């Protein structure tokens, strides 16, 4: 039971990160430095998983 719950939490966290990345990519204006850094960090994290 615990392993299913743990897997579910991991997937929810990954989905949350993907939604955040999607919103950053969708912005039309140039991103501020902190958002650009976050975008790069999310891309690296999601690609390494």
MARDREN-421681 format. One record per residue: residue in three letters; x, y, z of N, C-alpha, C in turn. Coordinates in Angstrom, 3 decimals, always signed. Example, Ala and Ser with C-alpha at 12.3 -4.5 7.8 and 13.67 -1.06 7.14 Angstrom:
BEGIN
<pt><res>ala</res><n_xx>+13.190</n_xx><n_yy>-5.690</n_yy><n_zz>+7.800</n_zz><ca_xx>+12.300</ca_xx><ca_yy>-4.500</ca_yy><ca_zz>+7.800</ca_zz><c_xx>+13.200</c_xx><c_yy>-3.300</c_yy><c_zz>+7.800</c_zz></pt>
<pt><res>ser</res><n_xx>+12.850</n_xx><n_yy>-2.250</n_yy><n_zz>+7.080</n_zz><ca_xx>+13.670</ca_xx><ca_yy>-1.060</ca_yy><ca_zz>+7.140</ca_zz><c_xx>+12.900</c_xx><c_yy>+0.030</c_yy><c_zz>+7.870</c_zz></pt>
% end
This chain:
BEGIN
<pt><res>unk</res><n_xx>+0.826</n_xx><n_yy>-1.195</n_yy><n_zz>+0.000</n_zz><ca_xx>+0.000</ca_xx><ca_yy>+0.000</ca_yy><ca_zz>+0.000</ca_zz><c_xx>+0.872</c_xx><c_yy>+1.262</c_yy><c_zz>+0.000</c_zz></pt>
<pt><res>unk</res><n_xx>+1.907</n_xx><n_yy>+1.257</n_yy><n_zz>+0.855</n_zz><ca_xx>+2.779</ca_xx><ca_yy>+2.423</ca_yy><ca_zz>+0.959</ca_zz><c_xx>+3.501</c_xx><c_yy>+2.693</c_yy><c_zz>-0.353</c_zz></pt>
<pt><res>unk</res><n_xx>+3.916</n_xx><n_yy>+1.652</n_yy><n_zz>-1.044</n_zz><ca_xx>+4.650</ca_xx><ca_yy>+1.860</ca_yy><ca_zz>-2.303</ca_zz><c_xx>+3.744</c_xx><c_yy>+2.497</c_yy><c_zz>-3.363</c_zz></pt>
<pt><res>unk</res><n_xx>+2.467</n_xx><n_yy>+2.146</n_yy><n_zz>-3.357</n_zz><ca_xx>+1.530</ca_xx><ca_yy>+2.759</ca_yy><ca_zz>-4.298</ca_zz><c_xx>+1.360</c_xx><c_yy>+4.233</c_yy><c_zz>-3.977</c_zz></pt>
<pt><res>unk</res><n_xx>+1.224</n_xx><n_yy>+4.553</n_yy><n_zz>-2.698</n_zz><ca_xx>+1.060</ca_xx><ca_yy>+5.944</ca_yy><ca_zz>-2.262</ca_zz><c_xx>+2.310</c_xx><c_yy>+6.756</c_yy><c_zz>-2.602</c_zz></pt>
<pt><res>unk</res><n_xx>+3.466</n_xx><n_yy>+6.176</n_yy><n_zz>-2.377</n_zz><ca_xx>+4.729</ca_xx><ca_yy>+6.858</ca_yy><ca_zz>-2.673</ca_zz><c_xx>+4.838</c_xx><c_yy>+7.133</c_yy><c_zz>-4.177</c_zz></pt>
<pt><res>unk</res><n_xx>+4.501</n_xx><n_yy>+6.142</n_yy><n_zz>-4.976</n_zz><ca_xx>+4.540</ca_xx><ca_yy>+6.313</ca_yy><ca_zz>-6.432</ca_zz><c_xx>+3.565</c_xx><c_yy>+7.414</c_yy><c_zz>-6.858</c_zz></pt>
<pt><res>unk</res><n_xx>+2.394</n_xx><n_yy>+7.436</n_yy><n_zz>-6.270</n_zz><ca_xx>+1.384</ca_xx><ca_yy>+8.450</ca_yy><ca_zz>-6.584</ca_zz><c_xx>+1.908</c_xx><c_yy>+9.849</c_yy><c_zz>-6.254</c_zz></pt>
<pt><res>unk</res><n_xx>+2.564</n_xx><n_yy>+10.002</n_yy><n_zz>-5.116</n_zz><ca_xx>+3.113</ca_xx><ca_yy>+11.306</ca_yy><ca_zz>-4.736</ca_zz><c_xx>+4.221</c_xx><c_yy>+11.746</c_yy><c_zz>-5.682</c_zz></pt>
<pt><res>unk</res><n_xx>+5.045</n_xx><n_yy>+10.817</n_yy><n_zz>-6.098</n_zz><ca_xx>+6.124</ca_xx><ca_yy>+11.127</ca_yy><ca_zz>-7.046</ca_zz><c_xx>+5.532</c_xx><c_yy>+11.592</c_yy><c_zz>-8.373</c_zz></pt>
<pt><res>unk</res><n_xx>+4.507</n_xx><n_yy>+10.908</n_yy><n_zz>-8.829</n_zz><ca_xx>+3.889</ca_xx><ca_yy>+11.277</ca_yy><ca_zz>-10.102</ca_zz><c_xx>+3.190</c_xx><c_yy>+12.637</c_yy><c_zz>-10.004</c_zz></pt>
<pt><res>unk</res><n_xx>+2.559</n_xx><n_yy>+12.932</n_yy><n_zz>-8.893</n_zz><ca_xx>+1.911</ca_xx><ca_yy>+14.231</ca_yy><ca_zz>-8.705</ca_zz><c_xx>+2.942</c_xx><c_yy>+15.346</c_yy><c_zz>-8.700</c_zz></pt>
<pt><res>unk</res><n_xx>+4.087</n_xx><n_yy>+15.109</n_yy><n_zz>-8.061</n_zz><ca_xx>+5.154</ca_xx><ca_yy>+16.107</ca_yy><ca_zz>-8.033</ca_zz><c_xx>+5.696</c_xx><c_yy>+16.338</c_yy><c_zz>-9.441</c_zz></pt>
<pt><res>unk</res><n_xx>+5.890</n_xx><n_yy>+15.278</n_yy><n_zz>-10.189</n_zz><ca_xx>+6.393</ca_xx><ca_yy>+15.398</ca_yy><ca_zz>-11.572</ca_zz><c_xx>+5.391</c_xx><c_yy>+16.161</c_yy><c_zz>-12.439</c_zz></pt>
<pt><res>unk</res><n_xx>+4.118</n_xx><n_yy>+15.868</n_yy><n_zz>-12.288</n_zz><ca_xx>+3.086</ca_xx><ca_yy>+16.559</ca_yy><ca_zz>-13.052</ca_zz><c_xx>+3.058</c_xx><c_yy>+18.046</c_yy><c_zz>-12.703</c_zz></pt>
<pt><res>unk</res><n_xx>+3.227</n_xx><n_yy>+18.353</n_yy><n_zz>-11.438</n_zz><ca_xx>+3.254</ca_xx><ca_yy>+19.745</ca_yy><ca_zz>-11.000</ca_zz><c_xx>+4.429</c_xx><c_yy>+20.490</c_yy><c_zz>-11.634</c_zz></pt>
<pt><res>unk</res><n_xx>+5.583</n_xx><n_yy>+19.849</n_yy><n_zz>-11.670</n_zz><ca_xx>+6.757</ca_xx><ca_yy>+20.463</ca_yy><ca_zz>-12.288</ca_zz><c_xx>+6.540</c_xx><c_yy>+20.655</c_yy><c_zz>-13.788</c_zz></pt>
<pt><res>unk</res><n_xx>+5.898</n_xx><n_yy>+19.693</n_yy><n_zz>-14.412</n_zz><ca_xx>+5.644</ca_xx><ca_yy>+19.801</ca_yy><ca_zz>-15.850</ca_zz><c_xx>+4.671</c_xx><c_yy>+20.937</c_yy><c_zz>-16.154</c_zz></pt>
<pt><res>unk</res><n_xx>+3.668</n_xx><n_yy>+21.124</n_yy><n_zz>-15.315</n_zz><ca_xx>+2.720</ca_xx><ca_yy>+22.223</ca_yy><ca_zz>-15.508</ca_zz><c_xx>+3.421</c_xx><c_yy>+23.568</c_yy><c_zz>-15.345</c_zz></pt>
<pt><res>unk</res><n_xx>+4.297</n_xx><n_yy>+23.671</n_yy><n_zz>-14.354</n_zz><ca_xx>+5.046</ca_xx><ca_yy>+24.903</ca_yy><ca_zz>-14.146</ca_zz><c_xx>+5.947</c_xx><c_yy>+25.187</c_yy><c_zz>-15.339</c_zz></pt>
<pt><res>unk</res><n_xx>+6.642</n_xx><n_yy>+24.183</n_yy><n_zz>-15.821</n_zz><ca_xx>+7.504</ca_xx><ca_yy>+24.345</ca_yy><ca_zz>-16.981</ca_zz><c_xx>+6.685</c_xx><c_yy>+24.751</c_yy><c_zz>-18.204</c_zz></pt>
<pt><res>unk</res><n_xx>+5.542</n_xx><n_yy>+24.142</n_yy><n_zz>-18.381</n_zz><ca_xx>+4.672</ca_xx><ca_yy>+24.483</ca_yy><ca_zz>-19.503</ca_zz><c_xx>+4.259</c_xx><c_yy>+25.953</c_yy><c_zz>-19.452</c_zz></pt>
<pt><res>unk</res><n_xx>+3.940</n_xx><n_yy>+26.439</n_yy><n_zz>-18.265</n_zz><ca_xx>+3.537</ca_xx><ca_yy>+27.847</ca_yy><ca_zz>-18.144</ca_zz><c_xx>+4.711</c_xx><c_yy>+28.782</c_yy><c_zz>-18.434</c_zz></pt>
<pt><res>unk</res><n_xx>+5.925</n_xx><n_yy>+28.389</n_yy><n_zz>-18.056</n_zz><ca_xx>+7.097</ca_xx><ca_yy>+29.216</ca_yy><ca_zz>-18.342</ca_zz><c_xx>+7.400</c_xx><c_yy>+29.232</c_yy><c_zz>-19.838</c_zz></pt>
<pt><res>unk</res><n_xx>+7.259</n_xx><n_yy>+28.087</n_yy><n_zz>-20.480</n_zz><ca_xx>+7.529</ca_xx><ca_yy>+28.004</ca_yy><ca_zz>-21.911</ca_zz><c_xx>+6.486</c_xx><c_yy>+28.790</c_yy><c_zz>-22.702</c_zz></pt>
<pt><res>unk</res><n_xx>+5.258</n_xx><n_yy>+28.818</n_yy><n_zz>-22.228</n_zz><ca_xx>+4.162</ca_xx><ca_yy>+29.459</ca_yy><ca_zz>-22.951</ca_zz><c_xx>+4.212</c_xx><c_yy>+30.985</c_yy><c_zz>-22.908</c_zz></pt>
<pt><res>unk</res><n_xx>+4.984</n_xx><n_yy>+31.558</n_yy><n_zz>-21.999</n_zz><ca_xx>+5.043</ca_xx><ca_yy>+33.015</ca_yy><ca_zz>-21.896</ca_zz><c_xx>+5.639</c_xx><c_yy>+33.610</c_yy><c_zz>-23.155</c_zz></pt>
<pt><res>unk</res><n_xx>+5.011</n_xx><n_yy>+34.666</n_yy><n_zz>-23.648</n_zz><ca_xx>+5.449</ca_xx><ca_yy>+35.307</ca_yy><ca_zz>-24.880</ca_zz><c_xx>+6.599</c_xx><c_yy>+36.291</c_yy><c_zz>-24.641</c_zz></pt>
<pt><res>unk</res><n_xx>+6.554</n_xx><n_yy>+37.000</n_yy><n_zz>-23.541</n_zz><ca_xx>+7.586</ca_xx><ca_yy>+37.993</ca_yy><ca_zz>-23.235</ca_zz><c_xx>+8.865</c_xx><c_yy>+37.304</c_yy><c_zz>-22.795</c_zz></pt>
<pt><res>unk</res><n_xx>+9.998</n_xx><n_yy>+37.989</n_yy><n_zz>-22.927</n_zz><ca_xx>+11.249</ca_xx><ca_yy>+37.436</ca_yy><ca_zz>-22.405</ca_zz><c_xx>+11.133</c_xx><c_yy>+37.210</c_yy><c_zz>-20.892</c_zz></pt>
<pt><res>unk</res><n_xx>+11.663</n_xx><n_yy>+36.094</n_yy><n_zz>-20.439</n_zz><ca_xx>+11.571</ca_xx><ca_yy>+35.758</ca_yy><ca_zz>-19.021</ca_zz><c_xx>+12.615</c_xx><c_yy>+36.514</c_yy><c_zz>-18.219</c_zz></pt>
<pt><res>unk</res><n_xx>+12.252</n_xx><n_yy>+36.919</n_yy><n_zz>-16.995</n_zz><ca_xx>+13.275</ca_xx><ca_yy>+37.473</ca_yy><ca_zz>-16.099</ca_zz><c_xx>+14.316</c_xx><c_yy>+36.388</c_yy><c_zz>-15.788</c_zz></pt>
<pt><res>unk</res><n_xx>+15.464</n_xx><n_yy>+36.799</n_yy><n_zz>-15.311</n_zz><ca_xx>+16.555</ca_xx><ca_yy>+35.856</ca_yy><ca_zz>-15.059</ca_zz><c_xx>+16.146</c_xx><c_yy>+34.715</c_yy><c_zz>-14.139</c_zz></pt>
<pt><res>unk</res><n_xx>+15.394</n_xx><n_yy>+35.027</n_yy><n_zz>-13.068</n_zz><ca_xx>+15.028</ca_xx><ca_yy>+33.970</ca_yy><ca_zz>-12.117</ca_zz><c_xx>+14.070</c_xx><c_yy>+32.956</c_yy><c_zz>-12.741</c_zz></pt>
<pt><res>unk</res><n_xx>+13.187</n_xx><n_yy>+33.395</n_yy><n_zz>-13.623</n_zz><ca_xx>+12.285</ca_xx><ca_yy>+32.453</ca_yy><ca_zz>-14.298</ca_zz><c_xx>+13.036</c_xx><c_yy>+31.631</c_yy><c_zz>-15.339</c_zz></pt>
<pt><res>unk</res><n_xx>+13.987</n_xx><n_yy>+32.238</n_yy><n_zz>-16.016</n_zz><ca_xx>+14.799</ca_xx><ca_yy>+31.505</ca_yy><ca_zz>-16.984</ca_zz><c_xx>+15.628</c_xx><c_yy>+30.433</c_yy><c_zz>-16.278</c_zz></pt>
<pt><res>unk</res><n_xx>+16.187</n_xx><n_yy>+30.775</n_yy><n_zz>-15.112</n_zz><ca_xx>+16.955</ca_xx><ca_yy>+29.804</ca_yy><ca_zz>-14.332</ca_zz><c_xx>+16.056</c_xx><c_yy>+28.662</c_yy><c_zz>-13.863</c_zz></pt>
<pt><res>unk</res><n_xx>+14.849</n_xx><n_yy>+28.990</n_yy><n_zz>-13.423</n_zz><ca_xx>+13.904</ca_xx><ca_yy>+27.962</ca_yy><ca_zz>-12.988</ca_zz><c_xx>+13.530</c_xx><c_yy>+27.053</c_yy><c_zz>-14.147</c_zz></pt>
<pt><res>unk</res><n_xx>+13.309</n_xx><n_yy>+27.634</n_yy><n_zz>-15.325</n_zz><ca_xx>+12.967</ca_xx><ca_yy>+26.851</ca_yy><ca_zz>-16.504</ca_zz><c_xx>+14.079</c_xx><c_yy>+25.856</c_yy><c_zz>-16.828</c_zz></pt>
<pt><res>unk</res><n_xx>+15.317</n_xx><n_yy>+26.325</n_yy><n_zz>-16.825</n_zz><ca_xx>+16.445</ca_xx><ca_yy>+25.443</ca_yy><ca_zz>-17.108</ca_zz><c_xx>+16.573</c_xx><c_yy>+24.348</c_yy><c_zz>-16.059</c_zz></pt>
<pt><res>unk</res><n_xx>+16.358</n_xx><n_yy>+24.695</n_yy><n_zz>-14.802</n_zz><ca_xx>+16.446</ca_xx><ca_yy>+23.714</ca_yy><ca_zz>-13.713</ca_zz><c_xx>+15.363</c_xx><c_yy>+22.648</c_yy><c_zz>-13.865</c_zz></pt>
<pt><res>unk</res><n_xx>+14.149</n_xx><n_yy>+23.065</n_yy><n_zz>-14.190</n_zz><ca_xx>+13.061</ca_xx><ca_yy>+22.106</ca_yy><ca_zz>-14.373</ca_zz><c_xx>+13.316</c_xx><c_yy>+21.189</c_yy><c_zz>-15.563</c_zz></pt>
<pt><res>unk</res><n_xx>+13.819</n_xx><n_yy>+21.753</n_yy><n_zz>-16.644</n_zz><ca_xx>+14.130</ca_xx><ca_yy>+20.931</ca_yy><ca_zz>-17.822</ca_zz><c_xx>+15.167</c_xx><c_yy>+19.882</c_yy><c_zz>-17.462</c_zz></pt>
<pt><res>unk</res><n_xx>+16.229</n_xx><n_yy>+20.294</n_yy><n_zz>-16.787</n_zz><ca_xx>+17.276</ca_xx><ca_yy>+19.357</ca_yy><ca_zz>-16.396</ca_zz><c_xx>+16.733</c_xx><c_yy>+18.267</c_yy><c_zz>-15.473</c_zz></pt>
<pt><res>unk</res><n_xx>+15.915</n_xx><n_yy>+18.663</n_yy><n_zz>-14.507</n_zz><ca_xx>+15.360</ca_xx><ca_yy>+17.706</ca_yy><ca_zz>-13.545</ca_zz><c_xx>+14.437</c_xx><c_yy>+16.708</c_yy><c_zz>-14.231</c_zz></pt>
<pt><res>unk</res><n_xx>+13.557</n_xx><n_yy>+17.216</n_yy><n_zz>-15.084</n_zz><ca_xx>+12.606</ca_xx><ca_yy>+16.320</ca_yy><ca_zz>-15.735</ca_zz><c_xx>+13.273</c_xx><c_yy>+15.405</c_yy><c_zz>-16.752</c_zz></pt>
<pt><res>unk</res><n_xx>+14.324</n_xx><n_yy>+15.876</n_yy><n_zz>-17.387</n_zz><ca_xx>+15.017</ca_xx><ca_yy>+15.041</ca_yy><ca_zz>-18.372</ca_zz><c_xx>+15.877</c_xx><c_yy>+13.968</c_yy><c_zz>-17.708</c_zz></pt>
<pt><res>unk</res><n_xx>+16.330</n_xx><n_yy>+14.218</n_yy><n_zz>-16.495</n_zz><ca_xx>+17.183</ca_xx><ca_yy>+13.247</ca_yy><ca_zz>-15.822</ca_zz><c_xx>+16.393</c_xx><c_yy>+12.158</c_yy><c_zz>-15.121</c_zz></pt>
<pt><res>unk</res><n_xx>+15.105</n_xx><n_yy>+12.368</n_yy><n_zz>-14.895</n_zz><ca_xx>+14.283</ca_xx><ca_yy>+11.365</ca_yy><ca_zz>-14.200</ca_zz><c_xx>+13.877</c_xx><c_yy>+10.245</c_yy><c_zz>-15.100</c_zz></pt>
% end
